[in-house]
Amino acid sequence: MNYEILTALIGFAFATSITPGPNNLMLMASGANYGLRRTLPHMFGISLGHAFMVVVVGLVLLQLFEQFPVLNTILKVLSVGYMLWLAWKIANAAPPSDKAPTGKPFTFLQAAAFQWVNPKAWSMAITAISGYAPQDRGIFFGSLIVACVFAATNLPSVSVWAWMGVQVRRWLGTSNRLRIFNVTMALLLVASLYPILTH
């Protein structure tokens, strides 16, 4: 991989990781509801889970999607259903001040598994592999290089969103404000489904 392609890949990974999407909206909501320390497993699950996904996409899934296009439709249906459920959970998250909070932050494994139903994560992985994987390194090492660049770029990027959630939490001092914030985050998560529903 030459310097120009590596630089372009880092730019692509940063731009797609730092911009709003399901992962970042959920991290902001988690930071606001649970604080930064309890959101750390969620952050690491996103970064490492997506890196693993990039490798698998590079090795296997692109070929499967070409042979069986119906898999794309199945993935869309599963993704939309799961993300609508998550939006409902975020909208109904109990404020930290409540006596009996019903919610809890994502675990590492939950966040890693979420990448497989996250439309933006799929788009990022497929575009990165098809556009930036070095062809002269073979499928495995080419996919691994792209995955490592994504993991190194993604973690600092998603951390910004969790930190912003923590900062917002200071303003969300009342249950009513937190409820409005959670409902807003849920609606934004639903709105982020627009690209998958229109393509």
C-alpha positions in Angstrom: 0.0 0.0 0.0 1.6 3.3 -1.1 1.5 6.5 0.9 -1.3 8.1 -1.2 -3.7 5.1 -0.7 -2.9 4.9 3.0 -3.6 8.6 3.5 -6.8 8.3 1.6 -7.9 5.3 3.6 -7.1 7.1 6.9 -9.2 10.0 5.7 -12.0 7.8 4.7 -11.9 5.9 8.0 -11.9 9.1 10.0 -14.7 10.8 8.0 -17.0 7.8 8.2 -16.2 7.2 11.9 -16.6 10.7 13.2 -19.8 11.6 11.4 -23.2 10.9 12.8 -24.5 7.4 12.5 -26.2 4.7 14.6 -23.0 3.9 16.6 -22.2 7.5 17.4 -25.8 8.4 18.3 -25.9 5.4 20.7 -22.6 6.3 22.2 -23.7 9.9 22.8 -26.9 8.6 24.5 -24.9 6.1 26.5 -22.4 8.8 27.7 -25.3 11.0 28.7 -27.1 8.2 30.6 -24.3 6.2 32.1 -21.1 8.2 32.0 -17.8 7.7 30.1 -16.4 4.8 32.3 -19.5 2.6 31.9 -19.6 3.4 28.1 -16.0 2.2 27.5 -17.0 -1.5 26.7 -19.4 -0.1 24.2 -16.7 2.0 22.5 -14.2 -0.9 22.3 -16.9 -3.2 21.1 -17.6 -0.8 18.2 -14.0 -0.4 17.2 -12.8 -4.0 17.5 -16.1 -5.4 16.3 -16.1 -3.3 13.2 -12.4 -4.2 12.5 -13.3 -7.9 12.7 -16.3 -7.2 10.4 -14.0 -5.5 7.8 -11.8 -8.6 7.7 -14.7 -11.0 7.3 -16.2 -8.8 4.6 -12.9 -8.8 2.7 -12.5 -12.6 3.0 -16.0 -13.9 2.5 -19.1 -11.7 2.3 -18.4 -9.7 -0.8 -18.3 -12.9 -2.8 -21.5 -14.2 -1.1 -23.4 -10.9 -1.9 -22.4 -11.2 -5.5 -23.7 -14.7 -5.8 -26.8 -14.3 -3.6 -28.2 -10.7 -3.9 -31.2 -11.7 -1.7 -28.8 -11.6 1.2 -28.8 -7.8 0.9 -32.5 -7.6 1.3 -32.5 -10.0 4.3 -29.8 -7.8 5.9 -31.8 -4.7 5.4 -34.9 -6.1 7.0 -33.0 -7.4 10.0 -31.1 -4.1 10.4 -34.3 -1.9 10.2 -36.1 -4.1 12.7 -33.3 -4.2 15.2 -32.5 -0.5 15.0 -36.2 0.4 15.5 -36.1 -1.7 18.6 -33.0 0.0 19.8 -34.5 3.4 19.2 -37.5 2.4 21.4 -35.1 1.3 24.1 -33.2 4.6 24.0 -36.4 6.7 24.0 -37.6 4.8 27.1 -34.3 4.7 29.0 -34.8 5.5 32.7 -33.0 8.7 33.9 -30.1 8.1 36.3 -31.9 9.9 39.0 -34.8 7.4 39.0 -34.9 5.0 41.9 -35.2 1.9 39.7 -33.3 2.4 36.4 -34.3 -0.2 33.8 -31.5 0.4 31.3 -27.9 -0.5 31.2 -25.1 0.3 28.7 -24.1 -2.0 25.9 -21.5 -4.6 26.7 -18.4 -5.2 24.5 -20.0 -8.2 22.8 -23.4 -6.4 22.2 -21.6 -3.5 20.6 -19.4 -5.8 18.5 -22.5 -7.8 17.4 -24.4 -4.6 16.6 -22.0 -3.9 13.7 -23.6 -6.8 11.8 -27.0 -5.0 11.7 -25.7 -1.5 11.4 -26.2 -0.2 7.8 -23.5 2.4 8.1 -20.9 -0.2 9.3 -21.7 -2.4 6.3 -21.3 0.5 3.9 -18.0 1.5 5.5 -16.6 -2.0 5.4 -17.6 -2.8 1.9 -16.4 0.6 0.5 -13.1 0.3 2.4 -12.4 -3.2 1.2 -13.4 -2.6 -2.4 -11.7 0.8 -2.7 -8.6 0.7 -0.5 -7.5 -2.9 0.2 -4.0 -3.3 -1.4 -4.3 -5.9 -4.2 -0.7 -6.9 -4.1 -0.9 -8.2 -0.5 -3.5 -10.9 -1.0 -7.1 -11.0 0.3 -6.2 -11.8 3.9 -3.4 -9.3 4.4 -5.1 -6.6 2.4 -8.3 -7.0 4.5 -6.2 -7.0 7.7 -4.4 -3.8 6.8 -7.7 -2.0 6.2 -9.1 -3.4 9.4 -6.1 -2.2 11.4 -6.4 1.3 10.0 -10.1 1.4 10.8 -9.5 0.2 14.4 -6.8 2.8 15.0 -8.9 5.6 13.5 -12.3 4.5 14.8 -11.7 4.4 18.5 -10.6 8.0 18.9 -13.5 9.1 16.7 -16.2 7.3 18.5 -14.7 8.4 21.9 -15.6 12.0 20.9 -19.3 11.1 20.8 -19.3 9.4 24.2 -17.4 12.4 25.7 -20.0 14.8 24.1 -22.7 12.7 25.8 -21.0 13.1 29.1 -20.8 16.9 28.6 -24.5 17.0 27.6 -25.3 15.1 30.8 -24.3 18.1 32.9 -27.0 20.1 31.2 -29.5 17.3 31.5 -29.9 17.8 35.2 -33.6 17.0 35.3 -35.5 13.9 34.3 -37.6 15.9 31.8 -34.5 17.2 30.0 -33.0 13.7 29.8 -36.3 12.3 28.5 -36.3 14.9 25.7 -32.7 14.1 24.9 -33.3 10.4 24.8 -36.4 10.7 22.6 -34.4 13.1 20.3 -31.6 10.5 20.0 -34.1 7.8 19.3 -35.7 9.9 16.5 -32.3 10.6 15.0 -31.5 6.9 15.1 -34.7 6.2 13.2 -33.8 9.0 10.8 -30.4 7.4 10.1 -32.3 4.5 8.5 -33.3 6.7 5.6 -30.3 5.8 3.4 -30.9 2.0 3.8 -34.6 2.4 3.0 -34.0 4.4 -0.1 -31.3 2.3 -1.7 
